[in-house]
Amino acid sequence: MSNTTPPCTVAVAVSGGVDSLCALVMLQQAGHNVLALHGLFLPEAELAPPSGLEEACASLGIPLHIADLRPVFQHEVLTPFAAAYAEGRTPNPCALCNRAVKFGALLDAAKELGAHKLATGHYARLVSAPEEENATQENTAAQAYGAGTSHLPLLAAGHDTAKDQSYFLSLVPRARLAQACFPLAGQDKSRTREIVAQAGLNVPLPHESQDICFAPASGASAAQDSGSGSSTEAYRPFLERHWQAAAIVPPGAGPVFLRNADGTQREIARHKGLWRYTEGQRKGLGIAHSEPLYVLAKDGSANALVVGPRALLGVSRCITALANVSLAPQYWPEETLVRLRHRQKPAPARVNLNADGCLEIEFATPQFPSAPGQVAAVYDASGRVLAAGIVEFME
């Protein structure tokens, strides 16, 4: 279900990178009526695509369209990102963007252009759901979305585990995924580059970015994902600019407590503002100690940072906000797996969907911590995404 069959009109979201260009080539070669769609996201973006993108599309005989999505990106991604950091949370802007912008406003723009599907260069799969679930969904889906099939697909991890992006897509509603297409689902990055080279295309943005698009290239996303360092210094100019515009004053300095193995705590230093730290962080704490210290928790009510040795670092349970439930819990397997971070291997956990529609997760063994504001994604053993939600509480 990763490709659209039979041939139809497909809009391909093209950034100028090799992945989206490969999706463009693959769908054209598969016989689909293809159009290219470039979204403008950043407030300072020029009203033009990256240099060379129009030429690359023209060489394939594919029209390029521009969608100005800067207002929706500001409202759905940038503003919530800045507000969350002021509250001491560590948000995941890519997951928010995929839900509200790429498969929200950009998908709507594609449909206005006459496209039946929106394809992207994500490394993820769309697979069949259990027949029991399909039987309950088919009529509603066909009427509400004009789908050409009676089945709504489920998101699943891409075949290339090194590039799998299902975690970042896990908040996208299933009905929206029914209108998506992921041509790169079954291949690795080397094959992607090979296809684009064989098509004779010059890639406008040849260097793959590992950073959040509105932050400078300073390894911020890697630090946020690994927990080894602070991601916030890269974001500081952005955050301060947005806080000033929104008249937000984040909490300032406060106590740093050292937690001992017996649970007792004592103040050992002062932090510079909780927004500068994230759970699991080791580097950049500026605290001299006999052994490496990690951020164990952030206590917003006391404006306190809690640190401790690696042995005390671990999350046994967490609770999310209202979840995006892709498959009803009665169809979940007995064993479920949960991923708290993009590069984390999904870990066995007991997951319950409570009466408020939130996920309550208990891990079989303690996990390296994520942070409130990040995503908890629930998988089955085959890599299908069953549900996901934004983490609100951990312990």
RAHUNOR-V765096 format. One record per pair of residues at least 24 apart in sequence whose ideal C-beta (glycine too) atoms are under 7 Angstrom apart, sorted by sequence separation. I is the first residue (numbers start at 0). GAP is how many residues later the second one is. D is the distance in Angstrom with one decimal. If there is no record, write none. Layout:
{{I GAP D} {I GAP D}}
This chain:
{{6 24 4.5} {7 24 6.2} {8 24 4.4} {9 24 5.5} {10 24 5.3} {11 24 5.5} {12 24 5.6} {13 24 5.4} {75 24 3.8} {76 24 6.5} {128 24 7.0} {152 24 6.0} {213 24 6.0} {273 24 5.0} {328 24 5.1} {369 24 6.9} {6 25 4.9} {7 25 7.0} {11 25 6.7} {44 25 6.4} {75 25 5.9} {127 25 6.8} {128 25 4.9} {152 25 6.0} {162 25 6.8} {249 25 5.2} {368 25 6.2} {10 26 4.6} {12 26 6.6} {35 26 5.2} {37 26 6.4} {39 26 6.6} {126 26 6.2} {151 26 4.8} {158 26 6.7} {162 26 5.8} {273 26 6.7} {2 27 6.5} {34 27 6.4} {35 27 6.8} {39 27 6.9} {42 27 5.6} {125 27 3.9} {126 27 5.5} {157 27 5.7} {158 27 5.0} {159 27 6.9} {339 27 6.1} {350 27 5.3} {3 28 6.4} {33 28 5.4} {34 28 5.4} {35 28 4.5} {36 28 5.1} {37 28 5.5} {38 28 4.9} {39 28 5.0} {40 28 5.8} {41 28 7.0} {72 28 5.5} {159 28 4.2} {276 28 5.9} {324 28 6.5} {358 28 6.2} {35 29 6.8} {39 29 6.0} {40 29 6.5} {71 29 6.0} {125 29 6.5} {126 29 4.7} {159 29 6.9} {273 29 6.5} {340 29 5.5} {34 30 6.3} {36 30 6.1} {38 30 4.8} {39 30 5.6} {144 30 5.9} {322 30 6.6} {339 30 3.7} {358 30 4.8} {42 31 6.1} {123 31 6.2} {124 31 4.3} {143 31 6.9} {146 31 5.5} {255 31 6.6} {273 31 6.3} {357 31 6.4} {27 32 6.1} {40 32 4.3} {68 32 6.0} {124 32 6.9} {15 33 6.7} {71 33 4.6} {123 33 6.9} {124 33 5.9} {144 33 6.1} {279 33 6.6} {340 33 6.9} {345 33 4.8} {15 34 3.9} {27 34 6.7} {123 34 4.9} {140 34 6.5} {144 34 6.5} {270 34 4.4} {322 34 5.9} {339 34 6.6} {20 35 6.3} {24 35 6.9} {122 35 3.7} {321 35 4.9} {322 35 6.0} {23 36 6.7} {68 36 5.1} {321 36 6.1} {322 36 4.8} {339 36 5.6} {15 37 4.6} {68 37 6.3} {122 37 5.6} {140 37 6.4} {258 37 5.8} {320 37 6.2} {23 38 6.5} {319 38 5.3} {337 38 5.8} {338 38 4.8} {13 39 6.4} {66 39 6.1} {318 39 5.9} {319 39 4.3} {337 39 6.9} {122 40 4.1} {123 40 6.8} {318 40 7.0} {337 40 5.5} {338 40 6.7} {122 41 5.7} {123 41 5.3} {264 41 6.8} {318 41 5.4} {66 42 4.1} {122 42 5.1} {123 42 4.6} {335 42 5.5} {336 42 4.5} {121 43 4.7} {231 43 6.2} {317 43 5.1} {231 44 4.9} {316 44 6.1} {335 44 6.5} {336 44 6.9} {123 45 5.5} {316 45 4.7} {229 46 6.1} {315 46 6.8} {316 46 6.9} {334 46 6.6} {121 47 6.3} {229 47 6.4} {230 47 6.6} {256 47 5.7} {258 47 5.5} {315 47 5.7} {332 47 5.0} {64 48 6.0} {229 48 6.9} {314 48 6.8} {332 48 6.8} {253 49 3.7} {254 49 5.0} {255 49 4.7} {256 49 5.0} {257 49 5.9} {258 49 4.1} {253 50 5.5} {257 50 6.4} {315 50 5.2} {335 50 6.6} {125 51 6.3} {226 51 6.9} {229 51 5.8} {253 51 6.9} {255 51 6.1} {260 51 6.8} {314 51 6.1} {228 52 6.6} {250 52 5.0} {313 52 3.0} {314 52 5.0} {226 53 2.9} {258 53 6.0} {313 53 6.5} {125 54 6.8} {223 54 6.6} {226 54 5.7} {227 54 5.4} {228 54 3.9} {229 54 4.2} {314 54 4.6} {331 54 5.5} {227 55 5.6} {228 55 5.5} {312 55 6.9} {125 56 6.3} {312 56 6.5} {319 56 5.3} {124 57 6.5} {123 58 5.1} {317 58 6.1} {325 59 5.7} {326 59 4.9} {40 60 6.8} {121 60 5.3} {124 60 4.2} {325 60 5.9} {117 61 6.3} {122 61 5.3} {123 61 6.3} {325 61 6.0} {116 62 5.7} {117 62 5.8} {118 62 3.9} {119 62 6.6} {121 62 7.0} {324 62 4.6} {116 63 6.6} {117 63 7.0} {120 63 5.9} {323 63 6.5} {116 64 4.6} {118 64 5.9} {322 64 5.1} {323 64 5.2} {322 65 6.5} {323 65 6.7} {322 66 3.8} {38 67 5.0} {321 67 6.7} {320 68 5.6} {36 69 6.9} {102 69 4.8} {106 69 6.4} {319 69 2.9} {320 69 4.7} {97 70 5.8} {319 70 5.8} {97 71 5.3} {319 71 5.6} {320 71 5.2} {36 72 6.5} {98 72 4.3} {106 72 6.1} {319 72 6.0} {36 73 5.7} {94 73 5.3} {97 73 6.8} {98 73 5.2} {102 73 4.6} {317 73 5.3} {318 73 5.6} {93 74 4.8} {97 74 5.6} {318 74 4.5} {317 75 6.2} {94 76 5.0} {317 76 4.4} {102 77 6.3} {34 78 6.2} {316 78 5.9} {314 79 4.9} {315 79 6.5} {34 80 6.6} {279 88 6.0} {12 89 6.5} {279 89 4.6} {278 90 4.4} {278 91 6.9} {26 92 5.9} {278 92 4.3} {12 93 6.0} {277 93 5.0} {22 96 5.0} {22 97 6.6} {22 98 4.9} {10 99 3.6} {21 99 6.5} {19 100 6.7} {19 101 4.0} {10 102 6.1} {18 102 2.9} {10 104 3.7} {16 104 6.8} {8 105 5.7} {9 105 6.0} {12 105 6.2} {8 106 5.0} {9 106 6.9} {12 106 7.0} {8 107 5.3} {9 107 4.7} {10 107 5.2} {11 107 4.6} {12 107 4.8} {7 108 4.5} {7 109 6.6} {9 109 5.2} {3 113 5.1} {224 116 5.6} {224 117 5.4} {93 118 7.0} {224 118 5.6} {92 119 5.8} {1 123 5.3} {1 124 5.4} {0 125 4.4} {0 126 5.8} {0 127 6.2} {89 134 6.7} {77 136 6.7} {226 141 6.5} {58 142 6.7} {226 142 7.0} {55 145 5.0} {55 146 6.4} {84 147 7.0} {55 148 6.5} {51 150 5.9} {52 151 4.8} {172 151 6.1} {0 152 4.6} {51 152 3.7} {173 152 4.8} {50 153 6.2} {170 153 5.0} {49 154 4.4} {84 154 5.6} {169 154 6.9} {49 155 5.8} {26 156 5.9} {25 157 4.4} {81 157 5.6} {85 157 6.2} {22 160 4.5} {81 160 3.8} {22 161 6.2} {81 161 6.2} {21 162 6.3} {85 162 5.0} {77 164 6.7} {81 164 7.0} {85 164 4.1} {18 165 6.3} {82 165 6.9} {25 169 6.5} {21 170 4.5} {24 170 5.7} {9 171 6.1} {24 171 6.5} {41 171 6.7} {154 171 6.6} {40 172 6.8} {41 172 5.9} {153 172 5.7} {166 172 5.6} {18 173 6.0} {21 173 5.0} {153 173 6.3} {17 174 6.0} {21 174 5.1} {24 174 4.7} {167 174 6.8} {17 175 5.9} {20 175 5.3} {166 175 4.9} {3 177 5.1} {2 178 6.5} {17 178 5.3} {1 180 5.3} {2 180 6.2} {20 180 5.7} {1 181 6.9} {20 182 6.3} {1 183 3.7} {1 184 6.6} {17 185 4.9} {16 186 6.8} {87 186 4.0} {87 187 5.9} {15 188 3.8} {16 188 4.7} {17 188 6.9} {89 188 4.5} {15 189 4.1} {85 189 6.2} {14 190 6.6} {84 190 4.7} {16 191 6.8} {132 194 5.9} {132 195 6.4} {128 198 6.3} {132 198 5.3} {131 199 6.0} {129 201 5.2} {170 204 6.5} {169 205 6.1} {169 207 4.1} {166 208 6.5} {87 210 5.1} {166 210 5.2} {87 212 4.9} {86 213 6.9} {169 215 5.1} {170 217 5.5} {169 218 3.5} {165 219 5.7} {156 226 3.6} {155 227 4.6} {155 228 4.6} {155 229 6.5} {153 230 5.0} {154 230 4.3} {153 231 6.6} {126 257 6.1} {94 280 5.1} {89 281 3.8} {91 281 6.5} {88 282 6.9} {89 282 7.0} {90 282 4.1} {91 282 5.2} {88 283 4.8} {89 283 4.8} {91 283 5.4} {88 284 3.6} {89 284 6.1} {83 289 5.2}}
